[in-house]
Amino acid sequence: MAVMREIRNIVILTGAGISAESGIDTFRGAGGLWENHRVEDVATPEAFARDPQLVLRFYDMRREAIQTRQPNAAHTALARLDAEWPGDLLIVTQNVDDLHERGGARRVLHMHGEHLKAWCTRCDSRHAWSDPLVDRPPCPKCGARSLRPDVVWFGEVPYHMDRIYRALREADLFVSIGTSGAVYPAAGFVQNARELGARTLELNLEPSQGSRLFHESRLGPASELVPAWVDELLAG
Ligand code: NAD
């Protein structure tokens, strides 16, 4: 008989679905378009090289939009878990919005970067950024007009992978929230965690592509499922 391992270390992966009820579009809407653009036209290094103004305008619009959105009950429930959980906990988000932080969470890693940061490709400095980039403002550090959104585009290497894999190795519980399981390497985390003995749980509106890899799958809106799961976990 399998013995349930005591849960001490938790890794939580979040995706666009956790921010959907805050009014931020998920990635793959009907027709495969993201806010009326093909992904290849706005979220790849090739797109930026081909038409920087189009890409910068697209990200400027999204950067402006997220600043008008508010965290929902799922973000604040995870912040409560972060504050109260006595063991290790890491929220790995694929989201580039800042709703986890504004919801109050502290132990957050943005593996795909952040809308509210700009990266200077000339001097490799990063800066908090809430204004448009389309007019090519100078880098605050070196003055070059080489700032781009500090987001990871398709074909680029996600951030913090060493720390993430370290946390997955230590995890007793891996939870995936609001992600389609279509974008690697994040889509492979469930398998990594499971092979190393973690229990795995999915909270999503519909079964994700890797749904069968989870020990348990709960379907519904994140704003309901996440607070209920956090209550359950903190109640022991
Ligand atoms: P995705 O759009 O591929 O999948 C979203 C998933 O969330 C789907 O499985 C959907 O069923 C589920 N979902 C939708 N509404 C939900 C709700 N209310 N409650 C629970 N689940 C819900 O998103 P992804 O897997 O995160 O895709 C990856 C890429 O999209 C990432 O690279 C990320 O950087 C980018 N992205 C980020 C944001 C953001 O920062 N908020 C928004 C769009 C896209």
Residues whose N, C-alpha, C, O or C-beta is under 5 A from the ligand:
A	BS01	NAD	G15 A16 G17 S19 A20 E21 I24 D25 T26 F27 R28 Q94 N95 V96 D97 H112 G178 T179 S180 G181 V183 L203 N204 L205 E206 G220 P221 A222
